[in-house]
Amino acid sequence: MLNSTVMTGPAAWAVIPAAGSGSRLGADRPKQYLDLLGHSVLWHTVQQFQSDSRFAGVMLALAADDAHFPQSDVATTPVLTCVGGATRQASVFAALQALAGKAQADDWIFVHDAARPLLLRSDLDQLFAVLAQENVGALLGAPVADTLKRRDPHGRVTGTVDRDGLWRALTPQVFRYRILHAALQQAEQAGVVHTDDTAAVEQLGLFATMLRGRDDNLKITQGQDLAMAEQILREQREQGLR
């Protein structure tokens, strides 16, 4: 997919790693293909980028043996696909490799979780606003609200962690193509697996700007999350946010 809108400056691309099995959910299919009010979770995730003229395209990194995608509602949309890897990091790197020749060095890569279908345009707006002044990247986050405890292997609490300044990393996480490619290439070659893209970029000595994201940018992980996502999606529609 290439957006027909004439773009000035760096282009923006969405990369969505969707090669996971979602085994923690205990469903008969990966969580990105579960139904969410008439469409798959992945369809809702992809749609937010496809409906935004600021994006040149959406690249999905799929499992090599993904038998669900060809029959999904996402397959009928103008999306680019590639074969992902065994980890989220490997899938994002595979997507960047697949975008070589399409994305330019200074283009912005928005990496977003496949199981975060509730992202709203207002969060994308604030990311684009800060990127106009950024050279490295930016991400959405939320301050940690719960008290954090450190626990030993036997289940005993060994201390309380000061949560001041601690934030949960959300997605999208956005970086220049050249920066993210270099960071993930370094990690893959070193055999290091990072839990998110920002951690990989930090190893280059580069640091992103974190913005306060919406609390309803839920990631579907456990069974009850799908029911919560349905309720949030209904509320977003009732409020005219979608």
C-alpha positions in Angstrom: 0.0 0.0 0.0 1.2 3.5 -0.8 -0.9 6.4 0.1 -1.9 8.6 -2.8 -1.5 11.8 -0.7 1.4 14.0 -1.7 3.8 13.9 1.2 6.4 16.6 2.1 9.4 15.8 4.2 10.0 12.4 5.7 7.3 9.8 5.1 5.7 7.8 7.9 5.3 4.0 7.9 3.5 1.7 10.3 5.2 -1.5 11.2 3.1 -4.1 13.1 4.7 -7.3 14.3 1.9 -9.9 14.2 3.8 -13.2 14.2 3.0 -14.1 17.8 0.9 -17.1 18.7 -0.9 -15.3 21.6 -0.8 -18.6 23.6 -1.4 -16.8 27.0 -4.9 -16.0 25.9 -5.8 -19.7 25.5 -7.9 -19.1 22.4 -8.1 -21.3 19.3 -6.3 -18.7 17.2 -3.7 -15.9 17.7 -5.2 -13.0 19.6 -4.9 -10.6 16.7 -7.5 -12.7 14.8 -10.1 -12.8 17.6 -13.4 -10.9 16.9 -13.8 -7.5 18.3 -17.3 -6.1 17.6 -17.5 -7.5 14.1 -13.9 -7.2 13.0 -10.7 -8.9 13.9 -8.5 -7.2 16.5 -5.8 -6.8 13.8 -8.3 -5.1 11.5 -9.0 -2.4 14.1 -5.2 -2.0 14.7 -4.4 -1.6 11.0 -7.4 0.6 10.2 -6.2 3.4 12.4 -3.1 3.8 10.2 -4.7 3.0 6.9 -7.3 5.7 7.5 -4.7 8.3 8.2 -3.3 10.1 5.1 0.0 10.8 6.9 1.1 7.2 6.5 2.7 6.0 3.3 1.9 2.3 4.1 1.4 -0.4 6.7 3.8 -3.4 6.9 2.7 -6.5 8.8 5.2 -9.1 9.9 3.4 -12.4 9.9 4.3 -15.9 11.1 5.6 -18.1 8.3 2.8 -20.6 9.0 0.0 -18.1 9.5 -3.1 -19.8 8.2 -5.5 -17.2 9.5 -4.3 -14.1 7.6 -5.5 -15.2 4.1 -9.1 -15.6 5.4 -9.0 -12.5 7.6 -10.7 -9.2 7.0 -7.2 -7.6 7.0 -6.1 -9.5 3.9 -8.6 -7.5 1.8 -7.1 -4.2 2.8 -4.1 -2.5 1.1 -1.5 -3.8 3.5 2.1 -4.9 2.9 3.3 -8.2 4.5 6.5 -10.0 5.2 7.5 -13.1 7.2 8.3 -12.2 10.8 10.7 -13.9 13.2 10.7 -15.9 16.4 10.6 -12.8 18.6 9.0 -9.4 18.4 12.4 -7.8 17.8 13.1 -10.2 14.9 9.7 -9.5 13.4 10.2 -5.7 13.5 13.7 -6.1 11.9 12.2 -8.3 9.2 9.7 -5.6 8.5 12.4 -3.0 8.2 14.3 -5.3 5.8 11.1 -5.7 3.7 10.7 -1.9 3.6 14.2 -1.4 2.2 13.8 0.4 -1.1 10.5 1.9 -0.1 11.3 3.7 3.1 14.0 6.3 3.1 16.7 6.7 5.8 15.0 9.6 7.5 11.5 8.3 7.2 9.6 7.7 10.5 8.8 4.1 11.5 5.8 3.8 13.8 6.1 0.4 15.5 2.8 -0.6 17.0 1.6 -3.8 18.8 -0.8 -5.9 16.8 -2.9 -6.4 19.9 -3.4 -2.7 20.6 -6.6 -2.0 18.6 -7.8 1.0 20.5 -5.2 3.6 19.5 -6.8 7.0 18.7 -5.8 9.7 16.3 -5.3 12.1 19.1 -2.3 10.1 20.3 -0.9 9.9 16.7 -1.4 13.7 16.5 0.8 14.4 19.5 3.4 12.0 18.2 3.5 13.8 14.9 3.7 17.1 16.6 6.8 16.2 18.7 8.4 14.5 15.7 8.5 17.8 13.9 11.1 18.9 16.4 12.8 15.5 17.0 15.6 13.8 15.2 15.7 10.5 17.1 12.1 9.4 18.0 9.3 9.4 20.4 6.9 6.9 22.1 3.7 6.8 24.1 3.8 5.9 27.8 2.0 6.1 31.1 3.3 6.7 34.6 3.3 3.7 36.9 0.4 4.0 39.3 0.8 0.8 41.4 3.3 0.3 44.2 6.2 -1.8 42.9 7.7 -4.7 44.9 10.8 -6.7 44.4 10.3 -10.4 45.0 12.8 -13.3 45.5 12.5 -16.7 43.8 10.7 -18.0 47.0 8.0 -15.4 46.8 9.2 -13.2 49.6 9.1 -9.4 49.2 12.6 -8.1 49.4 11.9 -4.4 48.9 9.8 -1.7 47.6 10.8 0.1 44.3 10.6 3.8 44.2 8.2 4.4 41.3 9.0 8.1 41.0 9.9 8.7 37.3 8.9 5.2 36.2 6.6 4.9 33.2 5.1 2.0 31.3 6.1 2.0 27.7 3.2 1.8 25.2 3.1 1.9 21.5 3.5 3.3 18.9 7.2 3.8 19.3 8.6 5.9 16.5 12.2 6.2 15.1 14.0 7.2 12.0 14.3 4.2 9.7 18.1 4.4 9.7 18.3 4.6 13.5 15.9 1.7 14.2 17.4 -0.5 11.5 20.9 0.1 13.0 19.7 -0.6 16.5 17.9 -3.8 15.6 20.7 -5.0 13.4 23.2 -4.6 16.2 20.9 -6.4 18.6 20.3 -9.3 16.2 24.0 -9.7 15.4 24.8 -9.7 19.2 22.1 -12.2 20.0 20.5 -9.7 22.4 16.7 -9.6 22.5 15.1 -6.4 23.7 11.5 -6.2 24.9 10.8 -3.0 23.0 12.3 -0.9 20.2 13.3 2.0 22.5 15.6 -0.3 24.5 17.4 -1.3 21.3 17.9 2.3 20.3 19.2 3.2 23.8 22.1 0.8 23.1 23.2 3.2 20.4 23.4 6.0 23.0 20.2 7.7 21.6 17.1 8.5 23.6 13.6 9.2 22.6 10.9 11.6 23.9 8.2 9.9 25.9 4.7 11.4 25.7 1.7 10.7 27.9 -0.5 8.3 26.1 -4.2 7.6 26.6 -5.0 5.0 29.3 -7.5 3.3 26.9 -4.6 2.3 24.6 -5.1 -1.3 25.9 -3.0 -4.3 24.9 -5.0 -7.5 24.7 -3.0 -10.1 26.6 -5.3 -12.0 29.0 -8.8 -13.3 28.4 -10.6 -10.5 30.2 -8.8 -7.9 28.1 -10.9 -8.7 25.1 -14.1 -7.9 27.1 -12.5 -4.7 28.3 -11.5 -3.8 24.7 -15.1 -4.2 23.6 -16.4 -1.9 26.2 -13.7 0.7 25.5 -14.4 0.5 21.7 -18.1 1.1 22.3 -17.4 4.1 24.5 -14.9 5.6 21.9 -17.6 5.3 19.3 -20.3 6.8 21.5 -18.0 9.8 22.2 -17.4 10.3 18.5 -13.7 9.4 18.8 -13.9 6.8 16.0 
